[in-house]
Amino acid sequence: MVVLVKQNYKLNKKLYNETAKKIKEYVDSRVEIEHVGSTAIPNMYGKNIIDILLGVDDEKLFATTIDILQNLGYYPSSKSSTEIYRFFANKLDETGAGDIHIHLVIKNTDRYNDFIMLRDYLLASPKEASDYSKFKIQLLKNDVSDRSAYRKAKSAYVDELIKRAKDYYKNQKN
């Protein structure tokens, strides 16, 4: 069951900062730590889960960081695991408000760049952020509350949002 709330941006930023500080104590200094996802955007509705992006330079640092995150108590998921991406959660069971998700990604890949670009685009375009919030709320109003169905519908929307973000940044450069 998916539950959306208007997220407390200041509180979520504080939780992100506390978590990032702890992670930074253990990982290599080259690891970039970024707040991404809807909790990184003011006035967003979402599941109130803190998403943290860890960017690493290469496969060796990727493997080392996986071990560190597991030693810190984060649980890896094999569902979306690739050679450039690994997902971790702070809980083994179904996640909800207040949980922490970590996305470990090799930098300068499309996957890494999409996280950053989407966050920056939503920060630069409050209307897009508002429309995205409204879309998520509408999913629940349409009884798309099963987590899997919700994630699938949201993923398609985010794919289109990323395309708009790429167009936006391409036009900014011209």
N, C-alpha and C positions, 0 to 999 in steps of 0.2 A: 504494500500500500504506500503510495507516494503522498506526502504531505508537504505543501508549499507554505512558506511564510514570507512576509516582508522582512528581509534580513536586516539585522542590526550591523550596519557597516562598521561603525567605530569599534564595537565589541569584536567583530570578526577580524578586523585589522589588528587588534590587540592580540587575539589568539594566534593569528598568523605570525606576528612578530615574535611571540614567545616560543612558538614551535620552531620557527626558522633559526632563532638564536641557539636553541638546543641542538638542532641538526648541524648547524655551522661549527659547533664545538668538536664534532666528530668526523666530518667529511673533509676531504682535501680542499684547500683554499681555492682551487680552480673551479669548484662546483658552484654554479650560479643558482641562486634560490629566488624564485619569483612567486608572488601571490597571483593566482589565476582563477578562473571560474567565476560564478555569479557573486560569490562573497567578496570578490575584489572590485565590484562595481557598486557604487552608491545607488540606493533606491530600487534594488532588484528583488524580485521574488525568486525563491528557490528552496532547496532542501536544507539550507543552512549548514552545508558541509564545506569545510575549509579545503580548497584545492591548492596544492603546492607543487610547483614545477621545479624539478632539479635538472639542470643542464650540465652535461659532462662533455669533455672534449673527445674521448675515444673509448674503444671497447674495454681497455684495461681499467680505466677509471670507472666505467660503467659497472664492471664486475665487482670491483672493490666497494663501490657505493651500495650495490645490492646487499653485500654481506653486512655492511655497517647498518643499513636500514633494518635488516632482520635482527641484528643484535640490539637495536634500539626498541624492538618490539613491534615493528610494522610487519604486516602479513602480506606477502606477495600473492598476486593472482596470476594463474597460468592462462586464463581465458584470453587475454589480449597481449600476451607476452611475445615480443619480437626481439630481433638482435639490436634494435635501436630504442625500444620502449618497454618499460615495465611499470605496472600499476601496483601500489601498495595501499593498504588501509590500516588504520590503527585498531580495528576490530575484525575478528574473524567472521562474526555473524552479520546479518543484514545491517547496513549502516543507516544512520539517521542524523538528525540535527546535532550539531556539535562535534561530529566525527571529523577526522582528518584523512584526506586522500592525497597520496603522493604520486606524482607522475615523473618517473625517471626517464629522461630522454637524451639521446646524443644531440648536442647542439648542431646548428646549421643543417638540420634535416627539415623536411616539410612539416613533420609532426611537431617538432619543437617550435618552428616559426609560426605555425598555425595557432598554438596556444598564446604566444605573445601578441601576434597580430590581432586575434579576436579580442583579447582583453583591451588592448590599446584602442581598437576601433570602437568598442562599446563605451569606453571612457570618453572618446572624442565625439561620439554620437549618442547623446542622451535619448533621442527618438528611437534609434535602433535598440537601445537597451530597454526602453519602455515597451516597444513592440515585442521584444523577446520575452519579457516578463508576462505580457498579456497572452502571448502564445502558450506559455506553460500553464497559466491559469485556465485558459480555454480547454486545454487537454483534459484537465481534471473535471471541468464542467461537462465535458463530453464523455465522462466516465472512462477515461484512459488513465486509470489509477493503478493498474498492475504495473509493477516496476519495469518489467521487461518491455511491455508495450509502450510505456511512457518513454523509456530510454530510446527505443527505436524511432518513435515519432520525433522526439527532441533531436536526435542525431541527424535526421534528414533536414530539419530546420537549421541546425548549426552548420551543416555542410553548405547550405545556401548562404548563410550569414558569412561564412569564411570567404566564399566567392565574392560577396559584396565588399568585404574588408580588403581583399586583394585588389579589387578594382579601385577602391577608394585610395589605397596607398600607391597604386600604379599611377593614378591621376595626380596625386600629390607631387610625385617626382617629375611629372611633365610640366 
